[in-house]
Amino acid sequence: MLGAIKNKSKGWVAYLIVGLLSVPFALFGIQSYLGASNNPAVAKVYGEEIDYSSYAVLLESNRRQNQIEFGSNYTDEIDNILKQKLIDLMVTQKLFEMMIDSLGLVTVEQEVIESIWADTKFHEKGAYSQDLYEKRLRLEGYESTGIYFDEQSKQLRSDQLTRNLTQSALITSVQSDQLNALASQEREVAYIAFNTADFVNKIAIDGVQVSEYYNNNLANFVSSPQVKVNYIELSRKDVAVPGDADEETLLSLYDDEQQRFSVDETRKAQHILVQTEEEASLILDQINAGADFFDMAKEHSIDYSTNNVGGDLGYFERERMVPEFDKIVFELNTGETSGVVKTQFGYHIIRVNDIIEANVRSFADVKGELQEIYTEKAITNELYSLQTELASLAYEEPIDIVADQFGLKLQSSEFFSATSSAYDAAFIKAAYSDIVLGGDNSDVLEIGTKFVVLSLADQQPESQKALDEVYGEVEATLKTIEAKVVIADLAKEISDELSSGNHSSADSLISDNDLEWKNEGWIGRRTEMPFGVAVAAYKMPTPTDSKASYIAQNMDGVTTVLVKVSGVRLAENGEAGWPLVQSFEIMNEWSASLIKSLRESAKESGDIRIFSEFL
């Protein structure tokens, strides 16, 4: 069997790997890359351009990730397939955006704000925290809260399409009954999992096959160029610790660092938010008449992130809330309740429960901290002064002389390639720079808490790996390729025998290969199962005449599954109505089908144009 595919082995490897290629941008995660540009268009969808820079950003990120993951197996062929996958993804995204635009779907600011308030990842002690919100976004790499806000706005806008389809009045009662039956349907399922790893050791590969594959794929077995460098590191431990500062120096530092020891005024407040001024006035009258603020907030407030805790907003400083709200909070005294306050969110009633006045800690209280600050600043200043001297000397002298002058240890690296992960990325980039490869010292690199200078010690050019070096690797690759073919053929053979009624022959194949059925019994559409078995089962034909349906298909690149559906029935709660979550699930399938139809129609009419010369 291997002989039949040996001439196509390069393609086999490529497509097997492509099945595992990581494209980490979900359909709605690439909007920020799509926009107006002066760059050449890589595609046009109904006349709207997808510009090159948007495509290039996606390509570079995905290419880098997959090159790291697949190493020498990442070939030009795979790169070309990745390019096609990405441009297809971007065209699909553009079609989806155009469909949303044509329906006139919009998202108002208040909807986005409420969705953010309701997100529990921004909650602290059961309530929304603006401080936690900002911290989380910084940790997640957002340059500003505005970028995240825009992303959420776009996501809500796209979600409207599914909601509108679900709530559409165009669904007839007959269609509703049909969808109800689909959503409530259960299927009796069993499956056999054929794992590549279980068959690899059953595959025999001889030396001729290994040699042929190696010779046909020499480019996959090349050692990258490597370099070895000498380097020195200057860090804090190389700086002498200064003595204690005198009183006068510490007093001066205390004046300079007043803000560090200042505590801004903070206030603890709770509020009730409603939609109309009339409702707010009625609630305020009840509170003034003795109604409990906590209970009123819990009953009436539409701020769903705080109403369950009586509208408690916790402690916050000035300018943390919208201006109208902030102004009132910092005018009230402890225990006072505001009148009706209008903001962009609605109408508020606010109560201040505690006030912590602004203050500055005394010199005596912070003297120890000031001494630490002084020491830290003195060491830092000296370190950066030495760094300047290091840069100057390294520009003029060989690295061994620089090491001797500064009393630093001259260190040597191992040989490493430009894609190595053994050293810091900045270190590797400098080692492969024209400056270092040309024989000069690098610039001073700031890596973590150290300043580093390096120079070339030795280098090894790209070289072809000998067959002996990679024999085991080639053998394992061939066994995996062959095993994938074997399990695919075996699963199909068993499926064909069962479908033809030859159960005895199928049972022998199952027994001879140490396989067994995994009986799952009756499952629902949303049942979680390994290898995507549930999804496959619901795409299979309904069994007829008490005859089970069978399908064999590869599920994840390494596993082929034989799925059996032996019965279909309506769940016991099927008559109770159409669950909303299942409604969305089926409507999502409809919208995906609609996008597919739009794409096919646009492609046939020439309204999708891809400019391959720019890919």
Backbone torsions as a table, in degrees:
resi	resn	phi	psi	omega
1	MET	NA	-37.0	-179.9
2	LEU	-63.1	-34.6	-179.9
3	GLY	-60.6	-30.8	-178.4
4	ALA	-71.4	-21.2	-176.9
5	ILE	-114.4	-0.1	-172.7
6	LYS	-62.5	-32.3	-179.5
7	ASN	-75.0	-12.4	179.6
8	LYS	-113.3	14.4	-171.7
9	SER	-61.3	-34.0	179.5
10	LYS	-62.7	-43.6	178.6
11	GLY	-64.8	-40.1	177.9
12	TRP	-57.3	-50.4	-178.7
13	VAL	-59.7	-43.7	-178.4
14	ALA	-58.5	-50.5	-174.5
15	TYR	-73.8	-29.0	174.7
16	LEU	-66.2	-40.0	179.1
17	ILE	-71.1	-39.3	179.7
18	VAL	-59.3	-32.6	177.3
19	GLY	-62.1	-21.8	180.0
20	LEU	-105.0	0.6	-177.5
21	LEU	-56.4	136.2	179.1
22	SER	-87.9	120.7	173.0
23	VAL	-122.2	87.2	-167.7
24	PRO	-78.2	14.3	179.0
25	PHE	-104.3	104.3	176.2
26	ALA	-64.0	165.7	-173.2
27	LEU	-55.0	-36.8	-177.7
28	PHE	-96.2	9.8	179.7
29	GLY	-97.6	3.9	-176.6
30	ILE	-114.1	8.2	-178.1
31	GLN	-57.7	-37.4	-175.3
32	SER	-66.6	-14.7	178.0
33	TYR	-92.0	-13.5	-176.3
34	LEU	-97.1	122.3	179.8
35	GLY	-179.2	179.2	-178.2
36	ALA	-64.2	146.8	-177.8
37	SER	-160.6	155.5	173.9
38	ASN	-92.9	6.2	-179.8
39	ASN	-78.8	160.2	176.0
40	PRO	-60.1	149.4	177.7
41	ALA	-81.5	133.8	173.9
42	VAL	-92.5	-17.0	177.1
43	ALA	-159.8	157.7	173.4
44	LYS	-131.1	133.4	178.7
45	VAL	-121.4	109.7	-174.4
46	TYR	49.5	41.5	176.2
47	GLY	86.9	-13.5	178.3
48	GLU	-87.4	133.2	-173.0
49	GLU	-88.4	147.1	164.7
50	ILE	-110.1	114.6	-170.3
51	ASP	-83.1	160.6	-175.1
52	TYR	-62.9	-41.0	-175.8
53	SER	-63.5	-36.7	177.5
54	SER	-62.7	-46.0	179.2
55	TYR	-64.6	-41.0	-176.2
56	ALA	-64.1	-38.5	179.3
57	VAL	-62.5	-45.9	178.5
58	LEU	-63.3	-44.9	-177.2
59	LEU	-61.7	-46.8	-175.9
60	GLU	-63.1	-42.6	-179.0
61	SER	-63.9	-47.2	-179.3
62	ASN	-68.4	-40.0	-179.6
63	ARG	-61.7	-45.4	-178.2
64	ARG	-62.2	-43.6	-178.1
65	GLN	-64.3	-42.2	-177.9
66	ASN	-75.2	-30.6	175.6
67	GLN	-64.2	-39.7	178.2
68	ILE	-65.5	-42.6	-174.9
69	GLU	-71.0	-41.0	-172.9
70	PHE	-102.1	-10.2	175.6
71	GLY	55.0	-127.6	-175.5
72	SER	-69.2	-14.4	177.6
73	ASN	-76.7	-8.8	-179.8
74	TYR	-82.2	101.4	-175.0
75	THR	-102.9	172.8	175.8
76	ASP	-61.2	-34.6	179.6
77	GLU	-63.0	-44.7	178.6
78	ILE	-65.6	-39.8	179.1
79	ASP	-60.0	-40.7	179.3
80	ASN	-65.4	-38.2	178.6
81	ILE	-68.5	-39.0	176.5
82	LEU	-59.6	-43.4	178.7
83	LYS	-57.2	-43.3	-179.2
84	GLN	-66.2	-40.0	178.5
85	LYS	-60.9	-41.8	-177.9
86	LEU	-69.1	-42.7	-179.3
87	ILE	-68.2	-34.3	175.4
88	ASP	-63.5	-40.6	178.5
89	LEU	-62.6	-42.7	-177.9
90	MET	-69.8	-36.2	176.6
91	VAL	-65.4	-42.6	178.4
92	THR	-61.9	-42.4	178.3
93	GLN	-61.3	-42.6	179.9
94	LYS	-63.1	-41.5	177.4
95	LEU	-61.2	-41.5	-179.7
96	PHE	-64.7	-42.6	178.6
97	GLU	-62.4	-40.4	-179.3
98	MET	-67.1	-35.2	177.4
99	MET	-66.1	-41.6	178.1
100	ILE	-63.8	-43.3	178.9
101	ASP	-60.4	-41.1	-177.0
102	SER	-65.5	-26.2	178.3
103	LEU	-86.3	-3.9	178.8
104	GLY	66.5	31.4	-178.5
105	LEU	-77.2	131.7	179.0
106	VAL	-133.3	158.7	176.0
107	THR	-124.8	123.5	179.7
108	VAL	-83.5	156.7	-174.7
109	GLU	-57.9	-38.4	-177.1
110	GLN	-62.1	-36.6	178.3
111	GLU	-62.0	-41.9	-178.8
112	VAL	-66.5	-45.0	-179.7
113	ILE	-59.1	-45.7	-178.0
114	GLU	-66.0	-35.6	178.5
115	SER	-66.7	-36.1	178.0
116	ILE	-69.7	-43.4	177.9
117	TRP	-59.6	-35.4	-175.7
118	ALA	-81.5	-12.0	-177.5
119	ASP	-73.5	115.5	-173.8
120	THR	-66.1	-17.3	179.0
121	LYS	-69.9	-13.1	176.5
122	PHE	-105.2	16.3	-178.8
123	HIS	-99.3	143.3	176.6
124	GLU	-134.6	122.8	-176.0
125	LYS	56.4	41.2	175.0
126	GLY	82.4	1.4	-177.2
127	ALA	-134.2	154.4	178.2
128	TYR	-61.8	136.1	179.8
129	SER	-124.3	117.3	178.5
130	GLN	-63.0	-38.1	-180.0
131	ASP	-63.8	-44.6	178.5
132	LEU	-64.6	-39.3	178.1
133	TYR	-55.6	-49.5	-178.0
134	GLU	-68.1	-38.7	179.9
135	LYS	-65.3	-44.8	-179.0
136	ARG	-60.5	-42.0	-178.7
137	LEU	-66.7	-37.5	176.8
138	ARG	-63.1	-43.0	-179.9
139	LEU	-64.2	-32.3	-179.2
140	GLU	-84.4	2.0	172.2
141	GLY	91.2	11.7	178.5
142	TYR	-78.1	131.2	179.9
143	GLU	-72.2	-27.2	178.1
144	SER	-154.2	159.4	177.4
145	THR	-67.8	-23.8	-179.7
146	GLY	-63.5	-37.0	179.5
147	ILE	-64.0	-44.6	179.3
148	TYR	-65.0	-40.8	179.9
149	PHE	-58.9	-44.8	-179.9
150	ASP	-64.4	-39.2	178.7
151	GLU	-61.8	-44.1	-179.8
152	GLN	-66.1	-35.6	177.9
153	SER	-61.9	-44.2	179.8
154	LYS	-66.1	-39.5	-179.5
155	GLN	-64.4	-43.6	178.9
156	LEU	-63.5	-36.6	-179.6
157	ARG	-64.5	-42.7	179.8
158	SER	-69.8	-33.3	178.7
159	ASP	-64.2	-26.3	-179.1
160	GLN	-60.4	-31.7	-178.0
161	LEU	-60.3	-47.1	179.4
162	THR	-64.7	-41.5	179.2
163	ARG	-62.4	-43.2	-178.6
164	ASN	-65.1	-39.3	177.3
165	LEU	-64.1	-41.7	-177.7
166	THR	-64.1	-38.4	-174.9
167	GLN	-94.1	6.6	-175.1
168	SER	-62.9	138.0	177.6
169	ALA	-81.5	-0.9	-177.3
170	LEU	-80.9	-7.3	178.2
171	ILE	-80.2	119.4	-178.7
172	THR	-76.9	168.9	179.1
173	SER	-64.1	-34.4	178.1
174	VAL	-66.0	-44.9	178.3
175	GLN	-62.9	-39.1	179.5
176	SER	-61.5	-42.2	178.5
177	ASP	-63.8	-41.0	179.4
178	GLN	-63.5	-44.0	179.2
179	LEU	-66.1	-36.7	178.3
180	ASN	-61.6	-42.5	179.1
181	ALA	-65.8	-40.4	178.8
182	LEU	-62.9	-46.0	-176.5
183	ALA	-66.4	-33.5	-174.7
184	SER	-92.0	-4.0	-174.9
185	GLN	-66.0	139.7	172.8
186	GLU	-117.5	151.5	-179.8
187	ARG	-130.6	141.6	178.1
188	GLU	-89.4	117.9	-167.3
189	VAL	-127.4	142.1	168.7
190	ALA	-140.1	157.6	179.7
191	TYR	-153.0	159.4	171.8
192	ILE	-121.1	129.4	177.9
193	ALA	-100.3	125.0	176.9
194	PHE	-105.4	106.3	-178.0
195	ASN	-97.2	132.9	-179.4
196	THR	-52.8	-43.1	-175.9
197	ALA	-59.2	-29.5	-178.6
198	ASP	-74.5	-15.1	-176.2
199	PHE	-111.6	-12.2	-176.6
200	VAL	-57.0	-44.6	-176.7
201	ASN	-72.5	-9.0	177.5
202	LYS	-90.0	-5.9	-177.7
203	ILE	-92.2	131.2	177.2
204	ALA	-104.1	124.1	179.2
205	ILE	-120.1	127.1	-179.9
206	ASP	-98.2	172.5	-175.9
207	GLY	-63.3	-31.6	179.6
208	VAL	-64.7	-43.6	179.6
209	GLN	-63.1	-42.9	178.8
210	VAL	-61.8	-45.8	-178.7
211	SER	-63.1	-43.1	180.0
212	GLU	-62.0	-45.4	-179.2
213	TYR	-64.0	-43.1	179.3
214	TYR	-59.9	-48.1	-177.8
215	ASN	-67.2	-31.2	179.4
216	ASN	-80.9	-11.2	-176.6
217	ASN	-134.0	41.2	-176.7
218	LEU	-56.0	-35.5	-177.4
219	ALA	-62.8	-21.1	179.6
220	ASN	-82.6	-7.0	-175.1
221	PHE	-126.2	59.3	-178.9
222	VAL	-120.8	132.9	174.4
223	SER	-80.0	128.6	179.5
224	SER	-67.3	155.9	173.1
225	PRO	-57.0	145.8	-179.3
226	GLN	-134.7	152.1	176.7
227	VAL	-129.3	159.3	173.0
228	LYS	-127.2	134.7	-176.1
229	VAL	-126.0	153.8	166.2
230	ASN	-98.1	145.6	-178.0
231	TYR	-153.3	158.7	175.3
232	ILE	-127.6	152.2	-179.1
233	GLU	-127.2	130.7	175.2
234	LEU	-112.5	123.2	-177.5
235	SER	-137.7	-178.6	-176.5
236	ARG	-59.6	-33.0	-178.0
237	LYS	-66.8	-14.1	178.3
238	ASP	-89.1	0.0	-179.0
239	VAL	-107.0	132.5	179.4
240	ALA	-68.8	139.0	178.5
241	VAL	-77.7	126.6	-178.6
242	PRO	-72.4	162.2	175.3
243	GLY	-73.8	174.0	179.9
244	ASP	-64.8	146.9	177.8
245	ALA	-78.8	153.4	176.6
246	ASP	-80.5	172.6	-175.7
247	GLU	-59.2	-43.1	-177.4
248	GLU	-62.1	-42.0	179.2
249	THR	-64.2	-41.5	-179.9
250	LEU	-67.6	-37.6	177.1
251	LEU	-63.1	-40.9	177.8
252	SER	-64.4	-40.8	178.7
253	LEU	-66.6	-35.8	177.6
254	TYR	-60.6	-42.2	178.0
255	ASP	-64.1	-39.5	-178.5
256	ASP	-70.0	-28.7	-173.7
257	GLU	-107.1	26.8	-178.2
258	GLN	-53.5	-42.9	-176.7
259	GLN	-62.2	-33.4	179.9
260	ARG	-62.2	-32.6	-175.4
261	PHE	-104.0	10.2	179.3
262	SER	-94.7	143.2	175.8
263	VAL	-116.7	116.5	-179.6
264	ASP	-68.9	155.3	176.2
265	GLU	-63.3	132.4	176.3
266	THR	-126.6	150.3	-179.2
267	ARG	-132.7	144.9	175.9
268	LYS	-105.3	126.3	-175.9
269	ALA	-138.0	161.7	170.8
270	GLN	-132.6	158.1	-177.8
271	HIS	-148.0	163.4	173.2
272	ILE	-122.2	128.2	-179.3
273	LEU	-116.5	127.1	176.1
274	VAL	-132.9	173.7	-173.1
275	GLN	-86.6	-30.1	-174.2
276	THR	-122.0	153.9	178.3
277	GLU	-66.7	-36.1	-179.6
278	GLU	-62.5	-44.5	179.2
279	GLU	-64.6	-40.9	178.9
280	ALA	-61.8	-41.1	-179.2
281	SER	-64.2	-42.2	179.8
282	LEU	-63.2	-42.4	179.2
283	ILE	-65.2	-41.6	179.9
284	LEU	-62.2	-40.6	177.8
285	ASP	-59.9	-40.5	-179.9
286	GLN	-68.0	-38.7	178.4
287	ILE	-65.8	-43.3	178.9
288	ASN	-64.6	-24.3	179.3
289	ALA	-87.2	-0.6	175.5
290	GLY	118.4	-1.6	178.8
291	ALA	-64.7	146.0	-178.7
292	ASP	-73.9	126.9	-177.5
293	PHE	-61.0	-42.8	-179.4
294	PHE	-58.1	-48.7	-178.2
295	ASP	-66.0	-38.3	-179.5
296	MET	-66.5	-39.1	178.1
297	ALA	-65.1	-42.9	-178.8
298	LYS	-63.5	-34.3	-176.2
299	GLU	-84.4	-37.8	-168.3
300	HIS	-113.0	-25.2	-172.2
301	SER	-67.2	137.6	177.0
302	ILE	-97.7	8.3	170.8
303	ASP	-83.2	90.8	-171.1
304	TYR	-69.8	-11.0	178.5
305	SER	-84.7	-14.4	-178.0
306	THR	-129.0	-14.1	-172.8
307	ASN	-63.9	-28.6	-180.0
308	ASN	-72.8	-11.3	175.7
309	VAL	-116.3	30.3	175.9
310	GLY	71.3	22.2	178.9
311	GLY	80.1	13.8	-176.3
312	ASP	-66.0	123.9	178.8
313	LEU	-101.7	-2.2	-178.5
314	GLY	72.0	-165.5	179.0
315	TYR	-88.5	141.0	175.7
316	PHE	-153.6	156.5	-179.3
317	GLU	-92.6	179.1	176.6
318	ARG	-62.1	151.2	173.8
319	GLU	64.6	23.2	174.2
320	ARG	-96.5	-15.2	178.2
321	MET	-113.4	172.2	177.2
322	VAL	-62.0	150.7	-170.3
323	PRO	-52.9	-44.7	-176.7
324	GLU	-63.5	-40.2	179.6
325	PHE	-69.3	-46.5	-177.9
326	ASP	-59.3	-43.4	-177.5
327	LYS	-59.2	-46.2	-178.2
328	ILE	-67.5	-43.6	-178.4
329	VAL	-57.1	-41.6	-175.2
330	PHE	-89.8	9.4	170.6
331	GLU	-103.7	-24.6	-177.1
332	LEU	-77.1	154.2	172.7
333	ASN	-95.2	168.2	-179.9
334	THR	-58.2	129.7	178.0
335	GLY	87.6	-7.7	-179.0
336	GLU	-83.1	151.2	178.3
337	THR	-116.8	137.7	-178.4
338	SER	-77.6	174.3	166.4
339	GLY	-82.6	-160.2	177.7
340	VAL	-78.4	126.3	-176.9
341	VAL	-116.6	123.4	179.9
342	LYS	-95.1	132.8	172.1
343	THR	-134.6	-178.1	179.8
344	GLN	-65.5	-15.6	-178.1
345	PHE	-91.6	-17.7	-177.3
346	GLY	144.4	-145.4	-176.5
347	TYR	-117.5	128.0	-173.8
348	HIS	-113.2	152.1	162.8
349	ILE	-121.5	127.8	-170.5
350	ILE	-121.4	139.8	173.2
351	ARG	-128.5	133.7	176.0
352	VAL	-95.6	125.1	-175.3
353	ASN	-105.8	-20.0	-179.9
354	ASP	-160.8	150.0	178.9
355	ILE	-133.4	126.4	172.8
356	ILE	-109.2	113.0	-174.4
357	GLU	-68.7	152.1	174.4
358	ALA	-66.3	142.7	178.4
359	ASN	-156.0	164.4	177.1
360	VAL	-122.8	128.2	178.7
361	ARG	-66.1	145.5	-175.2
362	SER	-73.4	159.7	178.6
363	PHE	-57.7	-42.7	-178.1
364	ALA	-61.9	-37.9	-178.2
365	ASP	-68.5	-29.4	-171.7
366	VAL	-112.2	11.1	-176.2
367	LYS	-58.4	-43.2	178.8
368	GLY	-62.9	-40.6	178.3
369	GLU	-65.7	-37.5	179.2
370	LEU	-63.1	-38.2	178.3
371	GLN	-63.9	-39.7	177.8
372	GLU	-65.6	-41.1	178.9
373	ILE	-63.2	-43.0	179.6
374	TYR	-60.1	-48.2	-179.4
375	THR	-60.9	-44.6	-179.3
376	GLU	-61.2	-44.8	-179.0
377	LYS	-66.6	-39.6	-179.4
378	ALA	-64.1	-42.8	179.6
379	ILE	-66.4	-42.9	-179.0
380	THR	-62.9	-45.5	179.7
381	ASN	-61.2	-42.9	179.8
382	GLU	-66.6	-38.4	179.6
383	LEU	-62.8	-44.4	-179.5
384	TYR	-71.9	-27.6	174.5
385	SER	-67.1	-43.6	177.3
386	LEU	-64.6	-35.4	178.9
387	GLN	-61.9	-39.1	178.0
388	THR	-64.4	-43.5	177.9
389	GLU	-65.3	-38.6	179.1
390	LEU	-61.9	-44.0	179.9
391	ALA	-62.2	-40.7	-178.3
392	SER	-67.1	-45.9	-177.9
393	LEU	-69.8	-38.3	-178.9
394	ALA	-66.3	-24.4	177.9
395	TYR	-71.7	-25.6	-172.6
396	GLU	-107.1	-31.5	-169.9
397	GLU	-118.2	156.0	174.1
398	PRO	-60.6	157.0	-172.5
399	ILE	-65.6	-30.7	-179.9
400	ASP	-68.0	-36.2	177.2
401	ILE	-69.0	-40.1	177.9
402	VAL	-60.3	-43.8	179.4
403	ALA	-60.9	-43.0	-178.7
404	ASP	-65.8	-43.2	-179.0
405	GLN	-62.7	-36.1	-177.7
406	PHE	-96.2	-2.2	-179.4
407	GLY	67.5	33.4	-178.2
408	LEU	-104.6	150.8	-179.8
409	LYS	-77.7	129.7	176.0
410	LEU	-84.3	117.8	-176.2
411	GLN	-111.0	159.3	178.9
412	SER	-127.8	140.4	177.6
413	SER	-87.7	171.9	166.7
414	GLU	-81.9	170.7	171.8
415	PHE	-67.2	137.0	178.7
416	PHE	-147.3	154.4	-179.3
417	SER	-93.2	173.4	180.0
418	ALA	-69.3	-17.4	179.3
419	THR	-105.8	12.3	-178.8
420	SER	-65.8	152.6	174.5
421	SER	-113.5	12.1	-177.0
422	ALA	-74.7	-22.4	-178.2
423	TYR	-129.9	166.9	178.8
424	ASP	-59.2	146.5	-176.8
425	ALA	-59.3	-38.6	179.9
426	ALA	-67.4	-36.1	178.1
427	PHE	-62.5	-47.4	-179.0
428	ILE	-66.2	-42.4	179.5
429	LYS	-60.3	-42.7	179.7
430	ALA	-65.7	-39.6	-179.0
431	ALA	-62.2	-32.4	-178.8
432	TYR	-99.7	13.0	177.2
433	SER	-75.7	158.4	178.5
434	ASP	-61.0	-32.6	-178.9
435	ILE	-61.9	-51.5	-176.5
436	VAL	-72.1	-44.1	179.0
437	LEU	-63.6	-23.6	177.5
438	GLY	-81.6	-5.4	174.9
439	GLY	106.7	-1.1	179.1
440	ASP	-96.2	164.5	173.4
441	ASN	-70.1	152.4	175.7
442	SER	-73.8	166.8	167.2
443	ASP	-65.4	166.9	176.6
444	VAL	-72.5	124.0	179.4
445	LEU	-98.9	136.0	173.9
446	GLU	-99.6	104.4	-177.8
447	ILE	-117.9	108.7	-175.2
448	GLY	63.5	-121.5	-180.0
449	THR	-103.1	14.8	-176.3
450	LYS	-120.3	152.2	170.6
451	PHE	-106.1	128.3	-171.7
452	VAL	-125.9	138.8	171.2
453	VAL	-125.7	136.8	179.9
454	LEU	-135.1	160.5	177.8
455	SER	-145.9	157.3	-176.7
456	LEU	-71.1	130.3	176.1
457	ALA	-104.7	-40.5	-178.9
458	ASP	-164.4	161.9	175.8
459	GLN	-148.3	151.5	178.7
460	GLN	-122.1	129.0	-179.1
461	PRO	-74.0	168.1	174.7
462	GLU	-58.8	140.7	-178.5
463	SER	-146.3	150.7	178.0
464	GLN	-77.0	127.9	176.8
465	LYS	-72.5	138.8	178.2
466	ALA	-71.2	153.2	179.8
467	LEU	-56.9	-38.7	-179.7
468	ASP	-59.8	-35.0	-178.6
469	GLU	-66.8	-34.6	-171.6
470	VAL	-114.1	10.5	-175.9
471	TYR	-54.9	-48.9	-178.8
472	GLY	-62.6	-39.6	179.2
473	GLU	-63.4	-45.3	-179.8
474	VAL	-65.4	-43.5	-179.8
475	GLU	-59.9	-43.8	-179.8
476	ALA	-64.6	-38.9	178.7
477	THR	-63.2	-45.8	-179.5
478	LEU	-65.1	-38.8	178.2
479	LYS	-64.3	-39.7	179.5
480	THR	-66.0	-44.7	178.8
481	ILE	-60.1	-47.6	-179.2
482	GLU	-64.3	-40.9	-179.1
483	ALA	-62.8	-38.6	178.1
484	LYS	-61.9	-40.5	178.4
485	VAL	-68.1	-42.3	-178.4
486	VAL	-61.2	-47.8	-177.0
487	ILE	-69.9	-32.8	177.3
488	ALA	-65.2	-43.9	179.7
489	ASP	-67.1	-41.4	-178.8
490	LEU	-64.9	-44.5	179.5
491	ALA	-62.0	-41.4	179.8
492	LYS	-67.5	-39.8	179.7
493	GLU	-62.0	-45.4	179.1
494	ILE	-63.8	-42.5	178.9
495	SER	-60.6	-43.7	-179.6
496	ASP	-64.5	-41.5	179.7
497	GLU	-63.7	-43.7	179.7
498	LEU	-65.4	-42.9	-180.0
499	SER	-64.0	-28.5	179.9
500	SER	-87.7	-1.9	179.9
501	GLY	87.6	4.3	-179.4
502	ASN	-86.5	67.3	-173.9
503	HIS	-67.5	-33.3	-179.3
504	SER	-64.5	-44.5	178.7
505	SER	-64.3	-41.0	178.9
506	ALA	-64.0	-41.8	-179.8
507	ASP	-62.7	-35.4	179.0
508	SER	-66.6	-42.8	178.3
509	LEU	-62.3	-40.6	179.8
510	ILE	-65.3	-44.9	-179.0
511	SER	-67.5	-43.8	-177.4
512	ASP	-63.2	-26.3	-177.8
513	ASN	-105.1	17.2	176.6
514	ASP	54.3	42.1	178.2
515	LEU	-103.4	162.5	176.1
516	GLU	-153.9	150.1	177.4
517	TRP	-74.3	140.9	171.9
518	LYS	-107.9	105.5	-176.9
519	ASN	-85.8	116.1	-179.4
520	GLU	-96.0	-11.6	-178.2
521	GLY	71.2	-149.1	-177.8
522	TRP	-82.0	126.5	179.6
523	ILE	-122.9	158.9	175.3
524	GLY	-101.3	171.9	-177.9
525	ARG	-59.5	-30.8	-175.3
526	ARG	-101.2	10.1	179.4
527	THR	-64.4	131.7	178.7
528	GLU	-83.7	123.7	-179.9
529	MET	-138.3	152.7	-179.6
530	PRO	-69.4	156.6	173.4
531	PHE	61.6	18.2	179.1
532	GLY	68.2	26.1	-176.2
533	VAL	-62.5	-41.4	-178.4
534	ALA	-62.1	-42.5	179.2
535	VAL	-61.5	-45.5	179.5
536	ALA	-62.8	-41.0	-177.0
537	ALA	-62.1	-36.3	-177.8
538	TYR	-83.0	-2.5	173.7
539	LYS	-100.3	-4.5	-175.8
540	MET	-84.6	155.3	177.1
541	PRO	-62.7	150.7	176.8
542	THR	-70.9	133.0	178.3
543	PRO	-58.5	143.1	179.0
544	THR	-126.7	147.9	177.1
545	ASP	52.5	42.4	179.0
546	SER	59.2	21.2	180.0
547	LYS	-105.8	120.6	-176.3
548	ALA	-67.3	156.1	173.7
549	SER	-99.9	146.3	-178.9
550	TYR	-133.3	147.4	173.1
551	ILE	-148.9	140.2	176.1
552	ALA	-119.7	126.6	179.7
553	GLN	-155.2	151.4	176.8
554	ASN	-77.1	134.4	-172.7
555	MET	-107.8	-35.9	-173.5
556	ASP	-141.8	20.4	178.9
557	GLY	90.8	-26.8	-179.6
558	VAL	-123.5	-10.3	-176.7
559	THR	-126.4	129.2	170.7
560	THR	-106.9	138.9	-175.8
561	VAL	-121.7	134.9	170.6
562	LEU	-101.9	116.3	-175.8
563	VAL	-109.1	137.6	179.5
564	LYS	-120.9	125.9	172.6
565	VAL	-114.1	113.1	-174.6
566	SER	-105.0	-7.2	179.3
567	GLY	-165.8	155.5	177.9
568	VAL	-134.2	135.5	178.3
569	ARG	-149.5	164.4	175.8
570	LEU	-89.2	130.7	-179.7
571	ALA	-60.2	155.5	-178.0
572	GLU	-58.0	-32.4	-179.8
573	ASN	-93.4	14.6	-175.8
574	GLY	-63.0	-30.5	-178.9
575	GLU	-79.9	-9.5	-174.1
576	ALA	-74.6	-9.8	-179.7
577	GLY	127.3	175.6	-174.0
578	TRP	-97.2	106.7	-177.6
579	PRO	-57.7	137.3	-175.1
580	LEU	-60.4	-40.3	-177.2
581	VAL	-64.8	-35.1	177.0
582	GLN	-73.3	-32.6	174.6
583	SER	-56.7	-47.7	178.9
584	PHE	-62.4	-39.8	-178.4
585	GLU	-60.7	-46.6	-179.0
586	ILE	-70.3	-38.0	178.2
587	MET	-65.4	-33.5	175.7
588	ASN	-62.0	-37.8	176.4
589	GLU	-64.4	-38.9	178.2
590	TRP	-63.8	-45.2	-178.2
591	SER	-66.3	-36.5	176.0
592	ALA	-63.4	-40.1	177.8
593	SER	-65.0	-38.1	178.9
594	LEU	-64.0	-43.9	177.8
595	ILE	-60.2	-42.6	179.7
596	LYS	-61.1	-42.9	179.2
597	SER	-64.6	-42.1	178.1
598	LEU	-60.4	-42.0	-178.6
599	ARG	-64.9	-45.9	-179.6
600	GLU	-63.3	-41.3	179.6
601	SER	-64.2	-44.3	-179.3
602	ALA	-66.0	-36.5	-179.7
603	LYS	-67.4	-42.8	-179.3
604	GLU	-64.3	-37.1	-177.2
605	SER	-85.5	-2.3	179.8
606	GLY	82.2	12.7	-178.6
607	ASP	-86.9	-1.4	167.7
608	ILE	-113.3	118.2	178.7
609	ARG	-124.1	126.6	178.9
610	ILE	-114.4	125.4	-176.9
611	PHE	-95.8	90.5	-171.4
612	SER	-60.8	-25.2	-176.8
613	GLU	-66.5	-17.4	-179.5
614	PHE	-98.1	-4.3	-176.1
615	LEU	-79.9	NA	NA
